[in-house]
Amino acid sequence: MARLTTMLYVKDLARMASFYEGLFGVPPTVARPDDGWVEFDVGSSSFALHAVPPHLAELIEISVPPEIREDTPYKVVVEVTDVAGALVRLHADGAIVIERPWGGTDLVDPEGNVVGLIAG
């Protein structure tokens, strides 16, 4: 069976790598920040962050707090063993938490991407 890697283009690689390290609870398995690449082994797949080239990154503005981007055609959903514990830890690190009316829980990463959390 093929291995799946999900990749997300980011403006601030260091900040996003720190956020996702906190979310996944593991350090990156590949960290090549000079090459603009950080990758996490997340079980049967991997999750990678790829820095936008500097000449394009300077054109991208990320507000603080970030504008929530819910109109994108993708959503990363992460299965964690302890949703409540992950929420406490990530909220303390500044993550925006969105409680959904249907009972779901989403986070917003530092660049505004919506990330779903589910219990596993």
Secondary structure, 3 states (H helix, E strand, C coil): CCCEEEEEEECCHHHHHHHHHHHHCCCCCEEEHHHCEEEEECCCEEEEEEECCHHHHCCCCCCCCCCCECCCCCCEEEEECCHHHHHHHHHHCCCEEEECCCCCEEEECCCCEEEEEEEC
